[in-house]
Amino acid sequence: MWPKNKLTRFEVARIISARALQIELGAPAFASGKNSIEKAKEEFKKGLIPLTILRKMPDGSYVEVNLEEAIKNWLNEHGGI
């Protein structure tokens, strides 16, 4: 089972793209940037993403990811986006 405090590269891409879409559609941005993707990336780097991730497990149950901790771990392991 994948740990609750780690993200896959696919989740990172989905988080940034989903947040960029929200910003593009008028949601308030918590970081500055020249376009919605840059703003979403900056929010990711600062740990300001207001989203929840629920992972569906093979047995059909769901696990909520600790997004704040998972982002910190991603940035420490990968050095950025």
N, C-alpha and C positions, 0 to 999 in steps of 0.2 A: 504494500500500500504506500502511496506517495505521502510524505509528511505534510501536516497541516500548515507548516510554516515555510514551505518552498513552493516556487512557481515553475511551471514549464515554460519554455520559450513561446509556445502557442498561447498560453494564458497571458503572458506579457503582451504579445501582439494584440490579443483580443481586448485586454484591459485598455490599452492605449487607444485602439481604434474606437471602442465603445465610448470612451470619455471624450475623444475628439468629436464624435458625432453629437454627443450631448452639447458640447460647447458650440458647435456649428449651428445647432438648432435653438440656441439662445440661453442655455444654462450658464450660470455665472462661472467664470474661470477663477481659479485660485492662484494662478501664476501668469506671468507675462510671456509673450511670444508673438511672432509675426503672423502665425496662422493657428488654426485649432489643433493641428497635430503637434506643433512645437509647444503649445500651451499644455497639452495633455502629457507630453514627454517631460516637461518641466515639473508638472504636478506629480508625476510618477517619481522623479528624482527626489522631490521634497517629501514624498509620502503623504500627499494630500488628496489622493484619489478617493472620492466618496462612493465606492462601490462595494458590493458583497459578492463573494464567489462561493457557490455551492457546487461541490464536486459530487457527481453521481458515481457511487462505488459499484463494483460488479454484483454485489448482493442486492442492489436496488436502493440501498440507503444513501443518504446525502451527508456530506461532511462540509462544515463551514470553514473556509480558509481564513486564518488570521492575516488579513491583507497587509496591515502595517508592518508586522514582523516579517512576512514573506517578501515584501518589497525591500526591506533592509537587508535580508539575506541575499536576495538577487543582486543588489548593488554591490555588496561585499564580495560575492563570488565572481561576478562578471565585470565589475568595474564600471558599470553604467548600462546604457541601453544599446 
